[in-house]
Amino acid sequence: MKRPRLSYANVMATIAVFIALGGSAYTATKLKKNSVGTKQIKSNAVTTAKIKKSAVTGAKIKEGSVDGSKIVDGSVTGADINAPSTSFSQVVARLRETATAPFEPGKFYGSLSYTQNAGEDNQALTAMDVNFSAGCESPRVAETLLLEDAGSPPVPTPYDIVGIGFLEDKGSGSVARRVDFAPYPGGFSSASKLAPANSTGHTFTIYELTANCTSGSGVSITGAGVDVIGTK
C-alpha cells in the first residue's frame, strides 16, 4: 500500500490551521485594555463569587445607578449607615445622672454636659426621677427648675431657666415617679438651640425649688436624664 504524498496544498493548509489557533490563543490572553465591555460579556456571566473582595468601591459605581429596587430587603441596617452624614434628626447625646440625693430646696442636682456641633440645631428632652418615702404622707409634691449654662446654679437668674418640673403624688407608701420638664412659662431661654457657627458646650443642672409632704418627710432625687436631638 502506497503512503500518501504530502503536497504543497496540504502543508500550507496545516500551517494555516496552526497560525489561526495560535492567533486565537494569543488574542484571548493578550486583550487590549478596555476592549471588553458590557456587550462582550454574557448576561449573568459575572457573579458575586467572581468579583474580588473590595474590588468594587463607591468610585466605581455610577451615581444614581443603585436605587432601592437593587438592594435586597434587610441588607442595609442602621449599623451600615454613617449617621452623622444624614440630614434627618437623631439623638446626638444621651446624658444621665444616677446619684441619689435628698431633695433640699435651694440646692442643685447634677451637671450634665455635652457639645453642640457647629451647624446643628439642638432640642433637649429632659426628665428627673423622684422618690417619695413611706414617711412622706400624701398629697406630696416636688418642684424643680431646669437650668442651662447657669453661671452659678445655686443662685440662678431668669436667663438660666429653660424648664420646670412639677410632680404631685396622692398615693401612699414608697413611690418612685418620673417627671418630664416643660418649658418655663414666661422664660427668657429655651432648651432648643439654633445651630451655632462654632461648636458650643452646654451644661444642664436641676435647681431644687420645693418639696412638701402633708406630714413627715422623705423626698429624694434618684436620677436625671437629657436626650439631645440634633438636626443639620
C-alpha positions as CSV (number, residue, x, y, z in Angstrom):
1,M,0.0,0.0,0.0
2,K,1.4,3.4,-1.0
3,R,1.8,6.1,1.6
4,P,0.0,9.4,0.6
5,R,2.5,12.0,-0.5
6,L,2.4,15.5,1.0
7,S,1.5,18.1,-1.4
8,Y,2.2,21.8,-1.2
9,A,-1.5,22.4,-0.6
10,N,-1.6,20.0,2.3
11,V,1.4,21.7,4.0
12,M,0.0,25.2,3.6
13,A,-3.4,24.2,4.9
14,T,-1.8,22.7,8.0
15,I,0.3,25.7,8.7
16,A,-2.8,28.0,8.3
17,V,-4.6,26.0,10.9
18,F,-1.8,26.3,13.4
19,I,-1.5,30.0,12.8
20,A,-5.2,30.5,13.3
21,L,-5.3,28.6,16.5
22,G,-2.2,30.3,17.9
23,G,-3.6,33.7,17.0
24,S,-6.8,33.0,18.8
25,A,-5.0,31.9,21.9
26,Y,-2.8,34.9,21.9
27,T,-5.8,37.2,21.5
28,A,-7.6,35.5,24.4
29,T,-4.7,36.1,26.8
30,K,-3.5,39.5,25.4
31,L,-6.7,41.6,25.3
32,K,-6.3,45.2,24.6
33,K,-7.1,47.5,27.6
34,N,-10.8,48.4,27.8
35,S,-11.6,46.2,24.7
36,V,-14.1,44.0,26.7
37,G,-17.2,45.9,27.6
38,T,-20.8,45.0,28.7
39,K,-21.6,44.0,25.1
40,Q,-18.9,41.3,25.1
41,I,-19.9,39.8,28.5
42,K,-22.7,37.2,28.5
43,S,-25.7,38.0,30.7
44,N,-25.2,36.7,34.3
45,A,-21.7,35.5,33.5
46,V,-20.1,37.7,36.2
47,T,-21.3,36.5,39.6
48,T,-20.5,37.6,43.2
49,A,-18.1,34.7,43.6
50,K,-16.0,36.0,40.6
51,I,-15.6,39.5,42.0
52,K,-12.6,40.1,44.2
53,K,-13.4,41.4,47.7
54,S,-13.3,45.2,47.9
55,A,-12.8,45.4,44.1
56,V,-16.0,47.4,43.6
57,T,-15.8,50.7,45.5
58,G,-18.0,53.7,45.6
59,A,-15.8,55.4,43.0
60,K,-16.6,52.7,40.5
61,I,-20.3,52.9,40.8
62,K,-22.2,55.3,38.6
63,E,-24.1,58.0,40.6
64,G,-27.7,57.1,40.8
65,S,-27.2,53.6,39.4
66,V,-28.0,51.8,42.7
67,D,-31.6,52.5,43.9
68,G,-33.9,50.9,46.3
69,S,-35.0,48.3,43.8
70,K,-31.5,46.9,43.5
71,I,-30.9,46.5,47.3
72,V,-32.1,43.3,49.0
73,D,-34.6,43.9,51.7
74,G,-32.9,43.9,55.1
75,S,-29.4,44.0,53.7
76,V,-28.8,47.6,54.8
77,T,-29.3,48.2,58.6
78,G,-28.7,51.2,60.9
79,A,-25.2,49.8,61.7
80,D,-24.3,50.2,58.0
81,I,-25.3,53.9,57.8
82,N,-22.9,56.7,58.8
83,A,-25.5,58.6,61.0
84,P,-23.7,62.0,61.0
85,S,-23.8,62.0,57.2
86,T,-27.6,62.0,57.1
87,S,-29.8,65.1,57.2
88,F,-32.6,63.8,59.4
89,S,-32.9,64.3,63.1
90,Q,-31.3,61.9,65.5
91,V,-30.2,61.7,69.1
92,V,-26.7,63.1,69.3
93,A,-26.2,63.0,73.1
94,R,-27.6,60.9,75.9
95,L,-26.7,62.4,79.3
96,R,-27.5,60.6,82.6
97,E,-27.1,61.3,86.3
98,T,-27.8,58.3,88.6
99,A,-26.8,59.6,92.0
100,T,-29.4,59.6,94.8
101,A,-29.6,62.8,96.9
102,P,-32.1,64.1,99.4
103,F,-34.3,66.9,98.0
104,E,-33.0,70.1,99.6
105,P,-34.7,73.4,98.4
106,G,-32.1,75.9,97.3
107,K,-29.6,73.2,96.3
108,F,-28.9,71.9,92.8
109,Y,-28.6,68.4,91.4
110,G,-26.5,67.0,88.6
111,S,-24.2,68.6,86.0
112,L,-24.9,67.1,82.6
113,S,-22.7,68.5,79.8
114,Y,-22.4,68.0,76.0
115,T,-21.1,69.8,73.0
116,Q,-23.4,71.2,70.3
117,N,-21.9,70.7,66.9
118,A,-21.4,73.6,64.5
119,G,-24.2,73.9,62.0
120,E,-26.5,71.6,64.1
121,D,-29.8,72.6,65.6
122,N,-30.4,71.0,69.0
123,Q,-33.5,70.2,71.1
124,A,-33.3,68.7,74.6
125,L,-35.7,66.2,76.1
126,T,-35.3,66.3,79.9
127,A,-36.6,64.4,82.9
128,M,-35.8,63.6,86.5
129,D,-36.7,60.7,88.9
130,V,-38.1,61.4,92.3
131,N,-38.7,59.1,95.2
132,F,-41.3,59.7,98.0
133,S,-40.6,57.6,101.0
134,A,-43.3,55.9,103.1
135,G,-42.8,58.5,105.8
136,C,-43.9,61.3,103.5
137,E,-47.7,61.5,103.7
138,S,-49.7,62.4,100.6
139,P,-50.5,64.6,99.0
140,R,-46.8,65.2,98.4
141,V,-45.1,67.4,95.8
142,A,-41.7,68.2,94.3
143,E,-41.0,71.2,92.1
144,T,-37.7,71.9,90.3
145,L,-36.3,74.2,87.7
146,L,-34.1,73.1,84.8
147,L,-31.1,75.4,84.2
148,E,-28.8,75.5,81.2
149,D,-25.4,77.1,81.2
150,A,-26.0,78.8,84.6
151,G,-23.1,80.8,85.8
152,S,-24.0,80.0,89.4
153,P,-26.6,77.2,89.7
154,P,-27.3,77.8,93.4
155,V,-28.3,81.4,92.5
156,P,-30.0,81.1,89.1
157,T,-31.1,84.1,87.1
158,P,-34.2,84.2,84.9
159,Y,-32.0,83.8,81.8
160,D,-30.7,80.4,83.2
161,I,-34.1,78.8,83.4
162,V,-35.2,76.7,80.4
163,G,-37.7,74.3,82.1
164,I,-39.9,73.5,85.1
165,G,-40.7,70.1,86.6
166,F,-43.7,69.7,88.9
167,L,-44.8,66.4,90.5
168,E,-47.7,65.7,92.8
169,D,-48.4,62.3,94.3
170,K,-51.5,61.3,96.1
171,G,-50.6,57.7,96.8
172,S,-49.2,56.0,99.9
173,G,-46.0,54.2,100.8
174,S,-42.7,54.5,99.0
175,V,-43.2,55.6,95.4
176,A,-40.8,56.3,92.6
177,R,-42.0,58.8,89.9
178,R,-40.6,60.4,86.8
179,V,-41.4,64.0,85.8
180,D,-40.7,65.5,82.4
181,F,-39.6,69.1,82.3
182,A,-41.9,71.5,80.5
183,P,-41.0,74.9,79.0
184,Y,-40.7,77.6,81.8
185,P,-43.7,80.0,81.5
186,G,-42.6,83.5,80.6
187,G,-39.0,82.3,80.5
188,F,-36.2,84.1,78.6
189,S,-34.4,81.0,77.4
190,S,-35.1,77.7,75.7
191,A,-33.7,74.2,75.8
192,S,-33.8,74.3,72.0
193,K,-30.8,75.9,70.4
194,L,-30.3,77.2,66.8
195,A,-27.2,75.9,65.0
196,P,-24.1,77.8,66.1
197,A,-21.2,78.8,63.8
198,N,-18.7,77.0,66.0
199,S,-19.0,74.0,68.4
200,T,-20.5,75.2,71.7
201,G,-20.6,73.4,75.1
202,H,-23.8,73.3,77.2
203,T,-24.5,72.1,80.8
204,F,-27.8,71.2,82.4
205,T,-28.4,71.4,86.1
206,I,-31.6,70.9,88.2
207,Y,-32.4,73.6,90.8
208,E,-34.4,72.1,93.7
209,L,-37.3,74.5,94.3
210,T,-39.7,72.9,96.8
211,A,-40.6,69.5,98.3
212,N,-43.5,69.1,100.6
213,C,-45.2,66.3,102.5
214,T,-48.6,66.7,104.2
215,S,-46.8,65.3,107.2
216,G,-43.5,63.6,107.7
217,S,-40.5,63.8,105.3
218,G,-38.5,61.9,102.8
219,V,-38.2,63.2,99.3
220,S,-35.2,62.5,97.1
221,I,-34.0,62.8,93.6
222,T,-32.7,59.4,92.2
223,G,-31.7,60.3,88.7
224,A,-32.0,62.7,85.8
225,G,-31.6,62.4,82.0
226,V,-31.2,64.6,78.9
227,D,-31.5,63.3,75.4
228,V,-30.3,65.9,72.8
229,I,-31.8,65.6,69.3
230,G,-29.7,67.2,66.6
231,T,-30.8,68.3,63.1
232,K,-28.4,69.5,60.4
